[in-house]
């Protein structure tokens, strides 16, 4: 079965590679048409009063989107209890800016900092961010459950490889079980293309040795099997950035295909990093990377996006990474981020974009707001897209059966009407694939 699966995807990859590539002009000129085709749908509702009786003919109904189905997010580490308690007004200021633009957030749970002492994971901090997300209507992801590139807990010292793998697996089970129903998305294994990288041996030698001892493919399948068991309803991602030589595909994606119980895939979505600290990617690269990953039939999450707004240090090869933010850098960041989002929103396989910071720090101006808390041009550029251009607000008139029809972006809606002086409203979610009228009771 696994050989057949591999051959099938090898064929799809070679077929995709042989297809005619789109030019920059074709990608950009066709974006609005693709957005109309892939991100919007026709809605048909039969509106009923609280007794289930259809509203009469000629009732004017207002329809306003309240949330996107597409996930627009950022890191949410700054929304912590310490900030809430010490700077409550600032905390609410940032929370308001966040929820008025974004609907998705990533909680960072790196093992070495999340559990500095064995048996004492910082569940309270994670719970605070889960509560913040729920209170602000934010869908949550946690990142990462397993990663061997970024240090390792000191308490792994003296443990055998078998014990280390058991502890890594138990970490997945414990965290996912505890936050089941609160966190929907999980980066289970991060950057599997480089289990054997030099930096992994240097910074996490014990965990790296344990992984390589059983083999990366076996480790992947073991960890995702535990994750699936811990929360069958969760969406599991594998996250990486190395497409060269098919590294991510061969070492991260393909080992998880048809590897679960009854031949099911062990993961649900592909996380792909897009840190552009040395210059924003060409349009064709962004599109072609999407095309490479789309052949697997999984939703793609652009999981770590960075475009900076600083001035490069003279002589530095890192042409965008130096701070602080500048006026010209901010204007460029806004233009480039808006174009990047437009390309991704127009690709049918992409379902999420996460910015790898929310607020600038003095030497890393990657955020949507400045160090002083004021929104940057990039905030307003994205707001013009996410909450204006890609947002539906319209009206409709009921027919003889109390039905209304309209076309809008997929997501959540509030439907309002006034009948005989009585204000009625209801909530409705527009999802792909719905064609028949949906009965909606208004109260």
Secondary structure, DSSP 8 states (H G I E B T S, - for coil): -HHHHHHHHHHHHHHHHHS----HHHHHHTHHHHHHHHSEEEEEEEEE-TTS-B--TT-EEEEEEEEESSEEEEE-TT--HHHHHH-HHHHHHHHHHHHTT--EEEEE--HHHHTSSTT---HHHHHHHHHHHHHTT-EEEEE-SB-SSS---GGGTT--HHHHHHHHHHHHHHHHHHTTTT--EEEEEE-GGGTT-HHHHHH-HHHHHHHHHH-HHHHHHHHHHHHHHH-TTSEEEEEE---GGGHHIIIIIGGGTT-SGGG--S-SEEEEEEE-TT----HHHHHHHHHHHHTT--EEEEEEEE---B---TT-S-TTT--SB-HHHHHHHHHHHHHHHHHHHTSTTEEEEEES-SB-BTTB--SSB-TTS-B-HHHHHHHHIIIIIT--EEEEE--TTSEEEEEEESEEEEEEEEETTEEEEEEEEE-TT--S-EEEE--
